[in-house]
Structure formats: structure tokens, C-alpha cells
Amino acid sequence: MQTHNRTGKTAKLTRIGTTARPPPFDAPSFLASVGAGRNHVSYAPKDIIFCQGDPAAAVYYIETGGVQITVVSDQGKEGVIAMLKPGEFFGEGCLAGQEVHMASATAVGDTGVVSIDKATMVRVLQEQPNLSGMFMGFLLARNIQIEADLVDQLFNSSERRLARILLLLANFGKDGKLEMIIPKISQETLAARVGTTRARINFFMNKFRKLGFIEYSGSTQSKDAVLKVHSSLLNIIVHD
């Protein structure tokens, strides 16, 4: 895909939209510094952490497992807007004056989360500049990722969007090795994330498998099937 800059020269849009990882976050030091005002909570798969419209009064940090962020429109249509992993924050909108959650958060797999109430989070960020800087770096990286997601949604085909999401879930960039996707993700969820139908996702997944870009251990219909992604899947994104 191409666009034009001010000089009239043609430049290609970045298709994968991957960004640098957020700066290393010293979670033990951060959580120890919080003191009172934090709460460790364990969730089973599909447990609801908070719902769209609930009061926003805390910031959440994922220790283990994963969290899916979804939004439901006035017409009842649900869209998956993020799949978060250990080491990521969510619910940070309360720090910017957000009174209610604009999305819902659901546990994906067995998940451990630390909730930090708004007043405590504000205090820690004010008192500890180093932690504040790391948190700001995380938020900036998240913002860049959201912009990349928007570009991907606007300009790339559903096949390329699926390939990009699989690469991101598999932590693309680790020496080209096969990476297990954790947490497991259903084709229904992928369809919501990509913005297409489950039938199209199934078609593309079968295509990727036949080309050797992905592989399953076990039957594709089994709940215990493990999906692995190879870096060669990048060919779908960079191929013109």
C-alpha cells in the first residue's frame, strides 16, 4: 500500500504496525511502593473484571494470564479492541477523569490482576518520578499501538489484519522461533478483533496452515489444540 508525502514522493505504509515494547516495568518495586490501596484478585476464564458503564475508580495491572477488552455498541454489536498480556495495565482512563468504563474487561484463561485505586495510583506517580516515567512510557507505547491498529483497520485487507494480529499475539520478533499463542483465542474472538466473519477467519486460518505459516498440535476442533505461529506469516503482510 502506498501514500504520498509533501514532496510528492511515494512512500509505503507500514503494514504490520508493530511498535517497540513498553519500557521494562519493575513490577515488584512498583507494587511494593503502592502499599495500602492495592488488591490482588484471581479470575477464572471468562470471569468479568468490569463491565462497560461500571464506575471507573481503579487502575489494573496484569500479573498472569490475559485480559480481553470489548466494547458493545448501542445496537448490541460487540467488538474486541484489545488482547492484553502480563505486564500490561488497563483501566487507566480513570486517571484522566473518566468516571465510567468505556469498555468491558474479561479474563482469558486463569488470570491474576492487581487493582490499584485511583487515589493511590495518583499518589505513587507523584511521589516516584522513575515509576511515573515508566508508566508514561507504557501509555505512549499503547497509544502508538492504537494508532497502528487504526491504520491497519482502515487500509489493510482482513487477511492481512488477521496475519498481523497472530504475529502480535505470538510476540513476533523473537529470533524467528515458533511461539505458542497464550492465551488461547477462538475464531469468534479473532473475527471480532479483525472485523470480519468467523467463516472468513476459518478460511484464512486453513490457508495459513496449508502454506506452513501456522500449525496446530492436536485437532483444530479440539479445545486442547495449541496454535503456533511462524515468522514466515510476515509474507502475508509484506507481499504486494
N, C-alpha and C positions, 0 to 999 in steps of 0.2 A: 504494500500500500504506500502511496506517495502523497506528499503535500508540498507546498511551495513556501520558501522563506521570502523575506523582504527584498532580497537581491534577485529574485526570480528563479533561483536555482532550485532544483528538485531535491527533496530530502525524504528519506524513508522514515515512517513512523516505527517506533519500537513496538514489536508485536507481543513479546512475552510480558512486558510490563513489570518484570521483577525489579525489586529495589534492594538496596543494601539492608541487611538485617538491622533491627534496632540495636543501639549500643548495648554491650553486656550489662545486665542488671544484677546487682549484688542483692538477690532476694533475701538471704538470711540476715544481712545487715539492715536492709530496709525494714523487714518485718520485726526485727528485734527493736529497732528505733521507734516503731509505732507505739509499743506498749499497750495500754488500755485503748479500746476503741477498735480492735480488730477481732475477727471471729472466724475460726476455721470451720468450714462446712463440707461434708461429703455428700455427693449426689450419685444416685443410680442412673443408668442410661435412660434418657428421655425425661428425667426429672426437670421440672420448670424452676429456674433460678429466679426469674422475674418475668412479668408479662408487660406487654405494650400497654401503657397507660397507668402502670403502677407508680407510686411516688418514687422519685429518684433521690436517694439520700445516702448512697454509698458508692465507693469505687471497688471493683473486684479484680483480684489477681489470680490467675490460674496456676496452681501448683502441679497438678497431674490431670490427665485425661484431656478433654476438649470441650469447647462450647460452641454451639451454633446460634447465630444471631439472625432472627427473622422479623419481617415486617408484614402486617396484614393491611390491605387497602380497605377503604370504605365499602367496596363491593365484595369483600371477603376473600380476595385473591392474596395468597401468601407468597412471599419471595425470600429466598435465603440471601442475605447480604454479606455474611462473613462466616468463616470457619476458623475458630481461634484455637491456639495450642498453648501448652505450658510455657510460662514466661511472659504471657500477654495480659494486658489489662482490658477491662471493658466496664461500661457504666460511668466513664469519666465525664460524661456530659453534665453531671450534677455540679461539677466544679465551675462550669461556665453559666450557671444559673438555670439549668434545665430542671424543671420541677417534676416532670413525669418522664418515664422511659419512653423513647420514641420507637423502641423495638422490643422484642422478646428474646430471652436468653434461655437455652435448653442444654442440659448436659448431654454430651456424646460419649458414651462409654462411662465407666466408673471415673468420676471426676472429683478432684479436691480443689476447693476455692477458698481464698481468704477475702472476706469482705471488710472494708475499712470505711468507717463512717466519714461523711463529708468533712465535719469539723476537724477530726483527727488528721485526715489527709492534708487539709489546708495547713494545719499547724506544722506537720512534718516537712512539707515542702518549703515552708517559710524558714524553718529553723536549720535545715540541712541543704545548703546550696548544691553540694555534689549530687545528692539524691534528686534534687529538683532538676538538675541538668540532665541526668539520665532519663528521668520521666519525660522531660520536654523532648529529648531526642527520640524517645519511643513514639510520642504523639506526632512528631513531624514525619517520622517514617511511616506511621499509619496513614497520615494524610496523603503522602506521596502514593502509597499503595491504592488508596481510594480513587485518586485521580487516574492511576493506571487502569484500574478496573473500569472506570467510566469510559476511557478511550477504547478499551477492549470491547466493551458492550456496544459502543457506537459504530466502530469501524471494522471489526473482525467478524468472520462467519461463526456460526455456532460450533462448527468443528474445531476451529482454532481456539475458540473460547474454552471449550472442553479440554483441549490439549494443554492450554496454559494453566487451567485450574488443577489438573492432575499433576503437572510439574511442580506447581507451588505446594500442593499437598505432600508431594514426595520430597520436598526440600531440595529441589534441583540445584546442582552445583557442587555436590559432594563427590568429587573425583569420578563422576560418571557411573557410579555404582547403582545397582538396583536398590531401591528404598521401599520398605513396606509403608503403605499409607496408614497412618494412625491419626485419628480414629477411623474406623471403617465408615464408608459413606455409601448410601444407597443410590440407585439410579434415579429415584424420585427426587432425592436431595440434589443430585447433580443437575437434573433437569431444571429445578427451581433456581439453582445457582447460575446456570448458563443462560436461562431464559428461553427454553425450548421444551419439547415434549419428551416423555420418557422413551417413546418409540425411537426418536432421533438419537437419544443418548445410547440406547441399546445398539442401534445401527453403527454408530461411530465406535463404540467400545469393541464390538465384534471386528470392525475394520482394523482398529489399532492392534488387536490381538493377533489377527492373521498376518499383519505386517511385522510382528515381533516387537512392537513398541511397548506393549504391556503384557503381563502374564498373570494367570491365576494359579494358586496352589489349591487343588480341590475343584469341585464342580462350581461353575459360575452361578448356579442356582442355590448353592448351599450357603447358609448363614455363616458357616465357618470358613468360607473361601477367603483367601488372602490375596489382595491385589498388589502387584508390584509394577513400578513404572521405570522404564529405561530412558536414559538421557536422549536416545535416538528419537524419542517422541518430539523433540525440538524440531525435527524435519517438517512436521505438520505446520509449525508456526513460521519458520523462515522460508519455506518453499513458496515461490511466486506462481 
